[in-house]
């Protein structure tokens, strides 16, 4: 199935992706719901996209006005598709692609604060270990939001270090869980 951008400047433009099942881009329905929940928070935000894949979430955010994105994708073949998509949309100047594991990034990034952190590991991934590492990540501020896309049967903890669960929404086998810092500032 073809993946397209569903809103903003690049609405209805397709993404290139491998012809195999190596990636699971976030469905249009779930991306639309995610964007509806976030609304104007996306405009001028800095996004960290962990397990970025071909870039459907990164480019959706940029299409809707995000200032910049750091896309972390461990698989070099998939990262090449991400780069090609960013080139096709002329967005390489607003997105940094890092060919690292999410764990390596979380353990070694100490100097960038993100407005929105989006994590979409494979459904078979060791979520508990990954979230334990994430719970010590310092790349956020008091207005940041952490969004976890996971298999609906996996139930993450209500509290992850400094983060508390705010909401969780299920769409078929997909669940999007939202977290905010304990000292979240909502203006």
CORPEGI-V726608 format. One line per field, one symbol per residue. burial: I if it has 24 or more other ideal C-beta (glycine too) atoms within 12 Angstrom, else O. A space follows every 50 residues. Layout:
burial = ???
//
This chain:
burial = OOIIIIIIOIOOIOIIIOOOOOIIIIIIOIIIIIIOOIOOIIOOIIIIII IIIIIIIIIIIIIIIIOIIIIIIIIOOIIOIIIOIIOOIOIOOIIIIIOI IIIOIIOOIOOIOIIIIIIIIIOOIOIOOIIOIIIOIOIIOOOIIIIIII IOOIOIOOOIOOIOIIOOOOOOOIIIIIIIIOOOOOO
//
